[in-house]
Amino acid sequence: AASAAITTKRATKDQQATIVEAAVLQLFKKTDSPDIYQVRDCLSRLAKTCARPNANLRGDWMIAWSNVEGAVDKAFGTGITNDTWWLSMREYLFRIEKKGKERIIEAHEVMRRFGPFPNQSNKMKGTYSVTGTTALRIQFNEIKSDVGEDVTLESGLIVANKSVDLDVIYSSPTLLAFQSQDEEGECDFFICTPLENMYDELDRLTQKENQATFFK
């Protein structure tokens, strides 16, 4: 296994984190679907190097990997990509920042629509809070489409808010790792990589890719 080749015994915690982070990113360079056990082994090693992972979250991020298809939709999305067959999650971008005492999060679920249509997105804004050393709760209370309309499911239900409860496994300026757990106790894992600017990436995904064709 690739993770077995990672040697960190004589390294400091910071050095260990740098080595294992590089190993994680290398896994993603090799394949879009890295071995889940190798990834989890790396995350377990990273967790040991980070005493308070939920204290270092600010920045612009993209969810680069999840352990199963549909996990991002379920944990972070509005639900519309699960509700309609013609929309699929393309990317999930978010910005975490602190303004005074207010902890603010803004996210954009970028979706691909079946057919000769451009990507579209939904904007989710809200606040976040942390407890202990790993717990993170996100409360989205402002959700709109990219044209300012309500996000409405097939049933007619308007998605006005969403809560997300996460455990932060690891955080650094170059990598975030989360774990979510659903009501049945099933866990999903997410790895996020930094963006220079969330809005620039959003523009790239929704404007420059607007030449998408039916066969793309």
Salt bridges, closest charged atoms under 4 A:
ASP41 OD2 - ARG45 NE 3.29
ASP60 OD1 - ARG95 NE 2.69
GLU91 OE2 - ARG90 NH1 3.02
GLU106 OE2 - HIS108 NE2 2.80
ASP150 OD1 - LYS144 NZ 2.59
ASP165 OD1 - ARG137 NE 2.70
ASP182 OD2 - LYS74 NZ 3.33
ASP188 OD2 - LYS74 NZ 3.53
GLU201 OE2 - ARG204 NH2 2.83
GLU209 OE2 - ARG90 NH2 2.99
GLU209 OE2 - ARG204 NH1 3.60
